[in-house]
Amino acid sequence: MNIVEFRPCIDLHDGQVKQIVGSTLGNASVVENFISTHDSAYYAKMFKEDGLTGGHVIMLGPGNEEAAALAVKTYPKGLQIGGGINADNAKKWIDLGASHIIVTSYIFHDGKLDLERLEKLVEAVGKEHIVLDLSCRKKDGKWFVVTDKWTKFSDFEVNQESISYLEQFCDEFLIHAVDVEGKKSGMQEELVKDLAKWTKIPTTYAGGVRSLEELKHFQSISEGRLHVTIGSALDIFGGDLSYRDVVEYCQNQSISK
């Protein structure tokens, strides 16, 4: 079985590190699970000291650029950056220290995949610096990418064919199971199994993992083919799951392999 990497996250909202229920972002009132007393550099330094790579910094709306820049400068080449990224500003974030840029709404606008924008992005920073966020929800028995802070369904179905097509334009995928993300209610097992079958490049799943037992179950049903991010469930973000236990579990896999 392959090794599951733990990919940490720093979610930024109104300039603060927070954990929110992502599906409420478009609502008048955002549901906040946790607001940190620490800044983004605190978490970036922690992840750097623990040797965690591929973590993502997500800017949830405007007013987060300063905090995001602080994080990627604190841990150069160790963090990915997403939220409001486009072909015009992507290179700036790579130059600041981000290892990759993460995009969804920029390439899926007006409900469709915009191939011209995607090609501009590749031209700007190279596919080796691109992570495509295919965060999705289920509709009519199929998975569809959702955009605009997860409030709008696109017409882009996530399946083996579409995954295979997009792999030529990016280095990794980041995929949130939107219906369970931030709710600490358990993972979307069907999506985990589908992604494990469909993806050939590094892919990080996010949504609902809330205990070491579930992390082990995730490793089992994904056959170690996916990486995982955990947010609201972690004790560093106000949850009950020990961040240290998660780090040690994933690192021990590497040692014992």
N, C-alpha and C positions, 0 to 999 in steps of 0.2 A: 504493500500500500504506500502511496506517496505521502509526503509530509504536508500537513495543513499549516500554513503560515498564518499567524495572527497579525492582521493589518489594523493598526489603531486609527482613531479618528479625532479630529478637532473640529467641531461644528461651531460656527460663529454666527451670532445673531445680535444685531445692534451693537457690534463691537465687543461682545462678551462671549466667552466659551459657555455654550449651553447644550443641553439635550432636550429636543422638543419632539412632539409627535409630528413627523414630517407632513402627513396628510392634512394637517390643520393650517399649513402655511398660507394658504389662500383665503383663510377665514378671517372674519373681523377680529376674532380673539384666538391667538396662537396658544396651544396647550404646551406649557413648559414643564418638563420633567425635572430639570435641574439647571441652576445657574451657578457657575463656578466663582469662587472668590479669587482664583488664580488667573493669570493672563495666559495667552497662547504660548508664550515662550516657556512657561513652566512645564506644560505638557510636551512641547517639542523637545526640551532638554531631557525629560524623563524617557521619552521614546528613543532618543539618541543613546542615552546611557544604557538602555536595555537592548540595544542593537536591533530594534525593530525597523524594518524598511517597508516602503510601499504604503505607509499610512496616508490618509487623505485629510486635507484641510478644506472644508466646504464653507463658502461665504453664502449665507442664507439671506439674500437681499443686500441692499446698499449699506454703506457705513462700516464695512468690515475689512476694507483694503489694508488699513494700517496694521490691524491685528494679524491678518493673514501674512503680510510681508514680514512681520516680526517672527512668526513661526518658521517660515521657510529659510529665513536668514539664520535662525538659531540652529537649524538642522539641515544644512545644505545637502541637496541630492537625496535626502531621506524622506521627503514628503511630497505628495502630489497636491495640486491645487485645483479647486473647482468652484463654480458659481460666477456667472457673468463672463466667462471666458469666450473670446472670439479670435478670429484670425489677426485682428489688429493689436490685441494686447497679450496674446499667448507668449510671444518671445520675451516680453518684459518679465513675465513670471518665471520663465526658465532661467533668464539672466539673473534674477534675484535669488535663485537657489532651488526652485522646485525641480523635482526629477521629472515630473510629467504634468501636463494640464488635463483636466477632466471636463468633458463637454456633454451636454444633452440638448437643452433647448436651442442652442445656437445651430445645431445641425438638424434638429427636428423642429422646424417652425412651420406654422400653418398646418400642423398635423401631418406633415410629410417629411421624409428624408430629403435634405437638400444636398445633393452630391457635389454641387459647385462649392458650397461652403466647406464641406468636408475636405475637398481637394485643396482649397486655399489654406486650410489649417495644416495639412500635411506639408504643403509648400513652405509655410511659415516656420514650423519647428521640427518637421520630420516625424514619420510615423512612430519612431522609437520613443518619442516624448508624449504620445497621445494615449489617453485612456478614454474609451467611450462608455458613458454611463447609460446603460439600457434598463434603468429602473422601470418596473412594469407592474401592471395589474391584470387581473383576469377578466375577460369579457367574452361571453358566448363560448366558454370552454377553451379560449386561447389567450396567450399572453400578449399584451400590447404595451409598447413604450408609452409612458405618461410624461408630460412636459409641464413647463410653467409652474414650478414648485409642486409638481405632481398633481395638478388640478385638471389637466386636460389630456384626454386620450388622443394619441396620434393614430394614424392608420397603419403604423409599422408593427407588424407581428414579429415577435421574438420566437424563432424556431431554428431548426438545424440549418436550413438553407440561408436565412438572413444572417445568422451568426457567422457562418462560413464566409459569406460575402464581405462582411464588415472587417473580418480579421486582416484583410489586406491593407487596411487603412490605420491600424492602431497596434499598440504594444500590449495592451491589457483591456479587460472589461471590468467595470464596477456595476453591480446589479443589486439594487435594493428591492426586496419584496415589499412593495409600498403598503399593502393592506395590513401587514404585521409590524412594520418598522416603527420603533419607538414605543411599542405597546407592551413589551416584555410578556408576550402572550404565546410564545413558542414560534418556531420557524415555519416557513412555508415549504413543507417537505417535498411536495410535488415539483416546485420550481427548482429546488436543490438537485433533485434527481435528474430533471430535464437538462439543467445547465451542465451537470457532470458528464452527460452523454454528448452534448452538443459542442462544447468549447474545446479548442485545441491550444489556445494561448492562456497565460495567467488570468484568472478570473476571480474576483472577490465578491462573495455573497454577503449581504447585509440584511438583517431583519429577524428579530425574535429569539436569538440564542441567549439563554438566560441562566445557564448553569453548566458546570463541568460535565455533568451527565449528558446534557444536550450537545455540548461541544464534541464529546466522544461519539454521540449518535450522528452528528453532522459529518464527522470524519468517516464514519461507517457508510452512510447512505450516499455520500459523495465519492466514496472510494479514494479519498485523499486528493481528488482532482481539482478541488476548489480551495481558495483561501477564504478567510472569514474576518469580518469586522464586527465588533460588539461595542455598543454605546451605552444606552441608558441602564443596562443591567449591571454594569461595572461599578465597584465601590468608589472608584475615582470620579464617577459621575453620579453619585448618590444612590447607586443600586446595591444589591446584596452579593453579587458575584465578585470574588477577589481578583483584581487585576493581576496581582502577583502570581496567583495560581494559574491563570490563563497563560501568562507569559512562560512560566516554568513548564507547564504541560506541553506547549508547542515547542519549546526549546529542547525538552527532553526527548521528543520524537526525533529531532535532528541528531542528538547524541547517540541514541540507541539504534538508528538506522544502519 
